Every structure is written in C-alpha cells, then in structure tokens.
Amino acid sequence: MTSAAGSAPWDLFGYFADHREQVLELLWSHTWLSVLPVVVGLLVALPIGWLARRYRWAYPPIVSVTGLLYTIPSLALFVIMPTLLGTQILDPLNVVAALTVYTVALLVRVVADGLAAVPEDVLQAATAMGLTRLQLLRMVQLPLAVPVIAAGLRVATVANVSLVAIAATIGIPQLGQLFITGFQLSVSGPYYPPIVLGIVLCVALALLLDRLIVLSARLLTPWQRVVTAR
C-alpha cells in the first residue's frame, strides 16, 4: 500500500476505492486484535475479581498490583512479549497478550466492585434458598453485576481499539498501518487520505463494538428494562 494512485491530498473515498481490499484486511485484523484480548482478559479478570471480593484483605493488593500493569508503556510491552512468550516479533500473539494484560488491569477492579454492589439482603435470601457458593456467583452475583462489568468492558474495548494501532510501529498489520502509509506518502507534501481513513475507521469500530456491548448487556439483564419501564 505505497501508491497514492493519483488521489488528491484529501480524497478519502478515492483512496479507499483504490485500496479497498487492503483496507478491509487491515480493518478485520484490527477488529480481532481488539476483541480477542477483551474476551480473554474478562475470563482472567472474573476469578481474580471474585477473589478480591470474597476475601476483603486481598482487595487492596490485588487491585493495586493489577492496576499498575496499565502503567507499562504499550510499545515496550509489545517489544518484551516475544521474549516472554518465545514468539517472533511480528507474531500477532504478542499484541493479543499485551492487550490482555491491559484488559485484566482495567477489569479486575470493575469485577470486584460489580460483585460488591450486589445487595447483601439479596445474597442472604439466595443463600437461605440453599444455593451453593458457585450457584450464588453464577445465578445471582454475576447477572446483577452485568451493568457494572459491561461499563468496564466498554472502556477496555475502546482503549484496545486505540492501542492496537500502536502495534503498526513493530510491523503488525492493522489500521495503524494507514497512519504509517500516510506519513510515508507525505514526504513531498501533505497526503492525508490514509491517515484520516484510519482515524475514521478506528472511531467507527470503537463505536460499533461499544454498541454491541451495550446491546449484549441489555439482553443479559431483561429485568432492567422492566424497572426502567416503571
């Protein structure tokens, strides 16, 4: 993707038409690189967050340590991952692993606080009905914590869409590659179509994923609609 194809410096649609196949491939790569870490990160954060909620003495150290993970610079983490995982520098797995770390850092506190927000009288009533601890978590605590966890997922997902673009600096193909292409084509003068296109697609992807999380949360919490209707 190195030719300007005769497009004007602001001809966004012309650039997309000339490079449609490549741009769609980059968009697909950007999508799964953004979504997969959120799914894996949530699966990891759920038991850690539950432990932080179950044992009150564990909450401060667990939340503090996982929160500090988010302070690691993303580019440094992308470069370190091949050494930790034994992968090649251009392996997309490095990006997935790095963004999973960030997702866990964001979601552990969210999960713990979401579970803590479940009213104590509800937990006591469920326990009196004979629910085991696992059933209590699966049937009561997690469903009631969905709105809080969904809010955290929205933040983590949008953040991942932004962070994935940085991986273009180490050669991982995704929408961030459009920014690099734009800079390369601007040597003899400003050429913005790939840059603007990359920004537009990143924003559109973030909005789409955010909306999907909102809709999923509504489907998982039908009682919320009843309360709202009242």
Secondary structure, 3 states (H helix, E strand, C coil): CCCCCCCCCCCHHHHHHHCHHHHHHHHHHHHHHHHHHHHHHHHHHHHHHHHHHHCHHHHHHHHHHHHHHHHCCHHHHHHHHHHHHCCCCCCHHHHHHHHHHHHHHHHHHHHHHHHHCCCHHHHHHHHHCCCCHHHHHHHHHHHHHHHHHHHHHHHHHHHHHHHHHHHHHHCCCCCHHHHHHHHHCCCCCCCCHHHHHHHHHHHHHHHHHHHHHHHHHHHHCHHHHHHHHC
